Amino acid sequence: MSSSHQTLPASSPGVGEQLRDARMEAGLTVAEAATRLRMQIRVVEALEAGNWARLGAPVFVRGQLRSYLRLLQMPQSLADTVPDAVSAEPPALTPRTYTPPMQRMLDKAMGRAVYVVITALIAVPVWVATRTHVDDRRPAEIASLGLGDAEVGQAQRSVRPTPVTASLGAMPKRNRAEPAPEEAGPTAGSELLLRFSGDSWLEVIGHDGTQLEQTLVRAGQERRFAVGSVARVKLGNASAVDVLHDGNVQDLSRFQRANVARFAVSSDGALAPVSE
């Protein structure tokens, strides 16, 4: 992939003009052509202008150009006029962080424990202060009844709580309430993992035709996608990419041509050839 930074002619004279003339003869506007091709308008305009550098790697340019030629019923050989290398700045890569499920559960449990401790620190002193105030008020209430010292002592003894130590043995034992099990988090869905041992261009298309990702991935990086969201994948320098479905390495040899792999992804994660 190191050759992708060489400076070569940025356009092939005549191809863009032929596309534009054929579109106009077919009575299509740029917007109508973009809708039929399921491309953005700026991509169609760049193809007609022959501005390959604006579209990314040559493998993507040829694929988009072939689709446009097929729509206008023009020779597919015109796609071979795209230079083998195009001078283009690689897109900025955005780092992604991954938090393991166990770490999330631990953080959640720690938050609950801190809440319980803070509540206890507030509630226990309030309860102790309230009980002390009630116990101190009882002798004053008894004295206000006009009783003598003997009667006051007897009344104080009568209002003291009766020890219940002896009766504890007769009380039925209660089963300790088992702590409710924490709800398990949602089971992780089926996953498609791409590991890159060399620089490679990546294009991922969703089931609705939207472009989930199109970028230059550096060696040593990886990408993860939910299987249900991916419809098609295109890989440049495919020999430097390992594709894993739920941890199982997939064989890309039957989808690979000229070190470019194109394959579709079914709902259960199985790889299949892309239907032209």
Secondary structure as the mmCIF struct_conf table of DSSP 4:
data_model
#
loop_
_struct_conf.conf_type_id
_struct_conf.id
_struct_conf.beg_label_comp_id
_struct_conf.beg_label_asym_id
_struct_conf.beg_label_seq_id
_struct_conf.end_label_comp_id
_struct_conf.end_label_asym_id
_struct_conf.end_label_seq_id
HELX_RH_3T_P HELX_RH_3T_P1 SER A 2 HIS A 5
BEND BEND1 GLN A 6 GLN A 6
BEND BEND2 ALA A 10 ALA A 10
TURN_TY1_P TURN_TY1_P1 PRO A 13 GLY A 14
HELX_RH_AL_P HELX_RH_AL_P1 VAL A 15 GLU A 25
TURN_TY1_P TURN_TY1_P2 ALA A 26 GLY A 27
HELX_RH_AL_P HELX_RH_AL_P2 VAL A 30 LEU A 37
TURN_TY1_P TURN_TY1_P3 ARG A 38 ARG A 38
HELX_RH_AL_P HELX_RH_AL_P3 ILE A 41 ALA A 49
TURN_TY1_P TURN_TY1_P4 GLY A 50 GLY A 50
HELX_RH_3T_P HELX_RH_3T_P2 TRP A 52 ARG A 54
TURN_TY1_P TURN_TY1_P5 LEU A 55 LEU A 55
BEND BEND3 ALA A 57 ALA A 57
HELX_RH_AL_P HELX_RH_AL_P4 PRO A 58 LEU A 71
TURN_TY1_P TURN_TY1_P6 LEU A 72 GLN A 73
HELX_RH_3T_P HELX_RH_3T_P3 GLN A 76 THR A 81
BEND BEND4 VAL A 82 VAL A 82
BEND BEND5 ASP A 84 ASP A 84
HELX_LH_PP_P HELX_LH_PP_P1 GLU A 89 PRO A 95
HELX_RH_AL_P HELX_RH_AL_P5 PRO A 101 ALA A 143
TURN_TY1_P TURN_TY1_P7 SER A 144 GLY A 146
HELX_RH_AL_P HELX_RH_AL_P6 ASP A 149 VAL A 159
BEND BEND6 ARG A 160 ARG A 160
HELX_LH_PP_P HELX_LH_PP_P2 PRO A 161 PRO A 163
TURN_TY1_P TURN_TY1_P8 THR A 165 THR A 165
HELX_RH_3T_P HELX_RH_3T_P4 ALA A 166 LEU A 168
TURN_TY1_P TURN_TY1_P9 GLY A 169 ALA A 170
BEND BEND7 MET A 171 MET A 171
HELX_LH_PP_P HELX_LH_PP_P3 PRO A 172 SER A 190
STRN STRN1 GLU A 191 PHE A 196
BEND BEND8 SER A 197 GLY A 198
STRN STRN2 SER A 200 ILE A 205
TURN_TY1_P TURN_TY1_P10 HIS A 207 ASP A 208
BEND BEND9 GLY A 209 GLY A 209
STRN STRN3 GLN A 211 VAL A 217
HELX_LH_PP_P HELX_LH_PP_P4 ARG A 218 ARG A 218
TURN_TY1_P TURN_TY1_P11 ALA A 219 GLY A 220
STRN STRN4 GLU A 222 ALA A 226
HELX_RH_3T_P HELX_RH_3T_P5 VAL A 227 SER A 229
STRN STRN5 ARG A 232 GLY A 236
BEND BEND10 ASN A 237 ASN A 237
HELX_RH_3T_P HELX_RH_3T_P6 ALA A 238 ALA A 240
STRN STRN6 VAL A 241 HIS A 245
TURN_TY1_P TURN_TY1_P12 ASP A 246 GLY A 247
STRN STRN7 ASN A 248 VAL A 249
HELX_LH_PP_P HELX_LH_PP_P5 GLN A 250 ASP A 251
HELX_RH_3T_P HELX_RH_3T_P7 SER A 253 PHE A 255
STRN STRN8 GLN A 256 ARG A 257
TURN_TY1_P TURN_TY1_P13 ALA A 258 ASN A 259
STRN STRN9 VAL A 260 VAL A 265
TURN_TY1_P TURN_TY1_P14 SER A 267 ASP A 268
BEND BEND11 GLY A 269 GLY A 269
STRN STRN10 LEU A 271 ALA A 272
HELX_LH_PP_P HELX_LH_PP_P6 PRO A 273 SER A 275
#
